[in-house]
């Protein structure tokens, strides 16, 4: 679970840094969605 969350964070941070900066709201939505799927 921790590796998945880290990969998501670093991937999102890298991708957003190439475009127009990191969007913390989008990152939170994606991380919560992954957590809910794993938890469920």
Jmol script that loads the backbone (N, CA, C; Angstrom):
load data "model"
ATOM      1  N   UNK A   1       0.828  -1.186   0.000  1.00  0.00           N
ATOM      2  CA  UNK A   1       0.000   0.000   0.000  1.00  0.00           C
ATOM      3  C   UNK A   1       0.872   1.249   0.000  1.00  0.00           C
ATOM      4  N   UNK A   2       1.895   1.239   0.833  1.00  0.00           N
ATOM      5  CA  UNK A   2       2.776   2.412   0.902  1.00  0.00           C
ATOM      6  C   UNK A   2       3.481   2.648  -0.428  1.00  0.00           C
ATOM      7  N   UNK A   3       3.914   1.582  -1.088  1.00  0.00           N
ATOM      8  CA  UNK A   3       4.589   1.733  -2.378  1.00  0.00           C
ATOM      9  C   UNK A   3       3.646   2.287  -3.437  1.00  0.00           C
ATOM     10  N   UNK A   4       2.403   1.843  -3.411  1.00  0.00           N
ATOM     11  CA  UNK A   4       1.416   2.353  -4.365  1.00  0.00           C
ATOM     12  C   UNK A   4       1.194   3.844  -4.144  1.00  0.00           C
ATOM     13  N   UNK A   5       1.035   4.241  -2.893  1.00  0.00           N
ATOM     14  CA  UNK A   5       0.814   5.660  -2.580  1.00  0.00           C
ATOM     15  C   UNK A   5       2.030   6.507  -2.954  1.00  0.00           C
ATOM     16  N   UNK A   6       3.217   5.995  -2.681  1.00  0.00           N
ATOM     17  CA  UNK A   6       4.431   6.740  -3.036  1.00  0.00           C
ATOM     18  C   UNK A   6       4.548   6.886  -4.550  1.00  0.00           C
ATOM     19  N   UNK A   7       4.261   5.809  -5.273  1.00  0.00           N
ATOM     20  CA  UNK A   7       4.330   5.863  -6.733  1.00  0.00           C
ATOM     21  C   UNK A   7       3.330   6.859  -7.288  1.00  0.00           C
ATOM     22  N   UNK A   8       2.130   6.858  -6.741  1.00  0.00           N
ATOM     23  CA  UNK A   8       1.114   7.808  -7.166  1.00  0.00           C
ATOM     24  C   UNK A   8       1.563   9.235  -6.892  1.00  0.00           C
ATOM     25  N   UNK A   9       2.090   9.477  -5.699  1.00  0.00           N
ATOM     26  CA  UNK A   9       2.537  10.823  -5.331  1.00  0.00           C
ATOM     27  C   UNK A   9       3.661  11.302  -6.238  1.00  0.00           C
ATOM     28  N   UNK A  10       4.697  10.487  -6.376  1.00  0.00           N
ATOM     29  CA  UNK A  10       5.841  10.906  -7.190  1.00  0.00           C
ATOM     30  C   UNK A  10       5.470  11.038  -8.667  1.00  0.00           C
ATOM     31  N   UNK A  11       4.629  10.145  -9.160  1.00  0.00           N
ATOM     32  CA  UNK A  11       4.194  10.227 -10.543  1.00  0.00           C
ATOM     33  C   UNK A  11       3.391  11.484 -10.802  1.00  0.00           C
ATOM     34  N   UNK A  12       2.455  11.784  -9.902  1.00  0.00           N
ATOM     35  CA  UNK A  12       1.629  12.988 -10.053  1.00  0.00           C
ATOM     36  C   UNK A  12       2.491  14.240  -9.925  1.00  0.00           C
ATOM     37  N   UNK A  13       3.401  14.267  -8.959  1.00  0.00           N
ATOM     38  CA  UNK A  13       4.259  15.432  -8.761  1.00  0.00           C
ATOM     39  C   UNK A  13       5.129  15.676  -9.991  1.00  0.00           C
ATOM     40  N   UNK A  14       5.683  14.614 -10.559  1.00  0.00           N
ATOM     41  CA  UNK A  14       6.526  14.751 -11.741  1.00  0.00           C
ATOM     42  C   UNK A  14       5.713  15.222 -12.940  1.00  0.00           C
ATOM     43  N   UNK A  15       4.583  14.569 -13.174  1.00  0.00           N
ATOM     44  CA  UNK A  15       3.753  14.928 -14.317  1.00  0.00           C
ATOM     45  C   UNK A  15       3.275  16.380 -14.214  1.00  0.00           C
ATOM     46  N   UNK A  16       2.806  16.774 -13.045  1.00  0.00           N
ATOM     47  CA  UNK A  16       2.311  18.140 -12.880  1.00  0.00           C
ATOM     48  C   UNK A  16       3.420  19.172 -12.963  1.00  0.00           C
ATOM     49  N   UNK A  17       4.623  18.813 -12.540  1.00  0.00           N
ATOM     50  CA  UNK A  17       5.723  19.775 -12.601  1.00  0.00           C
ATOM     51  C   UNK A  17       6.091  20.105 -14.044  1.00  0.00           C
ATOM     52  N   UNK A  18       5.800  19.189 -14.970  1.00  0.00           N
ATOM     53  CA  UNK A  18       6.084  19.439 -16.375  1.00  0.00           C
ATOM     54  C   UNK A  18       5.040  20.352 -17.014  1.00  0.00           C
ATOM     55  N   UNK A  19       3.869  20.408 -16.435  1.00  0.00           N
ATOM     56  CA  UNK A  19       2.781  21.171 -17.044  1.00  0.00           C
ATOM     57  C   UNK A  19       2.646  22.545 -16.375  1.00  0.00           C
ATOM     58  N   UNK A  20       2.006  22.595 -15.235  1.00  0.00           N
ATOM     59  CA  UNK A  20       1.773  23.907 -14.609  1.00  0.00           C
ATOM     60  C   UNK A  20       1.716  23.847 -13.088  1.00  0.00           C
ATOM     61  N   UNK A  21       2.454  22.973 -12.493  1.00  0.00           N
ATOM     62  CA  UNK A  21       2.509  22.887 -11.034  1.00  0.00           C
ATOM     63  C   UNK A  21       1.582  21.824 -10.476  1.00  0.00           C
ATOM     64  N   UNK A  22       1.872  21.409  -9.273  1.00  0.00           N
ATOM     65  CA  UNK A  22       1.138  20.317  -8.647  1.00  0.00           C
ATOM     66  C   UNK A  22      -0.219  20.785  -8.149  1.00  0.00           C
ATOM     67  N   UNK A  23      -1.229  19.976  -8.382  1.00  0.00           N
ATOM     68  CA  UNK A  23      -2.590  20.252  -7.926  1.00  0.00           C
ATOM     69  C   UNK A  23      -2.883  19.347  -6.732  1.00  0.00           C
ATOM     70  N   UNK A  24      -2.781  19.871  -5.503  1.00  0.00           N
ATOM     71  CA  UNK A  24      -2.970  19.023  -4.329  1.00  0.00           C
ATOM     72  C   UNK A  24      -4.377  18.437  -4.223  1.00  0.00           C
ATOM     73  N   UNK A  25      -5.379  19.141  -4.723  1.00  0.00           N
ATOM     74  CA  UNK A  25      -6.749  18.612  -4.670  1.00  0.00           C
ATOM     75  C   UNK A  25      -6.880  17.358  -5.536  1.00  0.00           C
ATOM     76  N   UNK A  26      -6.314  17.392  -6.733  1.00  0.00           N
ATOM     77  CA  UNK A  26      -6.356  16.231  -7.617  1.00  0.00           C
ATOM     78  C   UNK A  26      -5.573  15.071  -7.011  1.00  0.00           C
ATOM     79  N   UNK A  27      -4.414  15.357  -6.452  1.00  0.00           N
ATOM     80  CA  UNK A  27      -3.611  14.317  -5.805  1.00  0.00           C
ATOM     81  C   UNK A  27      -4.395  13.667  -4.671  1.00  0.00           C
ATOM     82  N   UNK A  28      -5.044  14.470  -3.855  1.00  0.00           N
ATOM     83  CA  UNK A  28      -5.840  13.936  -2.734  1.00  0.00           C
ATOM     84  C   UNK A  28      -6.959  13.043  -3.263  1.00  0.00           C
ATOM     85  N   UNK A  29      -7.664  13.498  -4.301  1.00  0.00           N
ATOM     86  CA  UNK A  29      -8.756  12.699  -4.862  1.00  0.00           C
ATOM     87  C   UNK A  29      -8.250  11.345  -5.355  1.00  0.00           C
ATOM     88  N   UNK A  30      -7.109  11.354  -6.032  1.00  0.00           N
ATOM     89  CA  UNK A  30      -6.553  10.104  -6.551  1.00  0.00           C
ATOM     90  C   UNK A  30      -6.101   9.183  -5.427  1.00  0.00           C
ATOM     91  N   UNK A  31      -5.477   9.746  -4.406  1.00  0.00           N
ATOM     92  CA  UNK A  31      -4.993   8.928  -3.299  1.00  0.00           C
ATOM     93  C   UNK A  31      -6.155   8.340  -2.495  1.00  0.00           C
ATOM     94  N   UNK A  32      -7.199   9.119  -2.288  1.00  0.00           N
ATOM     95  CA  UNK A  32      -8.375   8.614  -1.564  1.00  0.00           C
ATOM     96  C   UNK A  32      -9.047   7.516  -2.375  1.00  0.00           C
ATOM     97  N   UNK A  33      -9.132   7.694  -3.692  1.00  0.00           N
ATOM     98  CA  UNK A  33      -9.737   6.676  -4.553  1.00  0.00           C
ATOM     99  C   UNK A  33      -8.962   5.362  -4.482  1.00  0.00           C
ATOM    100  N   UNK A  34      -7.655   5.435  -4.537  1.00  0.00           N
ATOM    101  CA  UNK A  34      -6.839   4.217  -4.436  1.00  0.00           C
ATOM    102  C   UNK A  34      -7.020   3.575  -3.066  1.00  0.00           C
ATOM    103  N   UNK A  35      -6.984   4.371  -2.027  1.00  0.00           N
ATOM    104  CA  UNK A  35      -7.157   3.855  -0.669  1.00  0.00           C
ATOM    105  C   UNK A  35      -8.506   3.146  -0.508  1.00  0.00           C
ATOM    106  N   UNK A  36      -9.564   3.770  -1.020  1.00  0.00           N
ATOM    107  CA  UNK A  36     -10.891   3.179  -0.912  1.00  0.00           C
ATOM    108  C   UNK A  36     -10.971   1.841  -1.644  1.00  0.00           C
ATOM    109  N   UNK A  37     -10.329   1.750  -2.794  1.00  0.00           N
ATOM    110  CA  UNK A  37     -10.359   0.493  -3.565  1.00  0.00           C
ATOM    111  C   UNK A  37      -9.593  -0.610  -2.825  1.00  0.00           C
ATOM    112  N   UNK A  38      -8.477  -0.247  -2.214  1.00  0.00           N
ATOM    113  CA  UNK A  38      -7.679  -1.253  -1.493  1.00  0.00           C
ATOM    114  C   UNK A  38      -8.372  -1.645  -0.198  1.00  0.00           C
ATOM    115  N   UNK A  39      -8.925  -0.668   0.475  1.00  0.00           N
ATOM    116  CA  UNK A  39      -9.591  -0.908   1.756  1.00  0.00           C
ATOM    117  C   UNK A  39     -10.857  -1.747   1.581  1.00  0.00           C
ATOM    118  N   UNK A  40     -11.617  -1.454   0.496  1.00  0.00           N
ATOM    119  CA  UNK A  40     -12.924  -2.044   0.259  1.00  0.00           C
ATOM    120  C   UNK A  40     -12.920  -3.495   0.172  1.00  0.00           C
TER     121      UNK A  40
END
end "model"
wireframe off; spacefill off
backbone 0.3
color backbone group
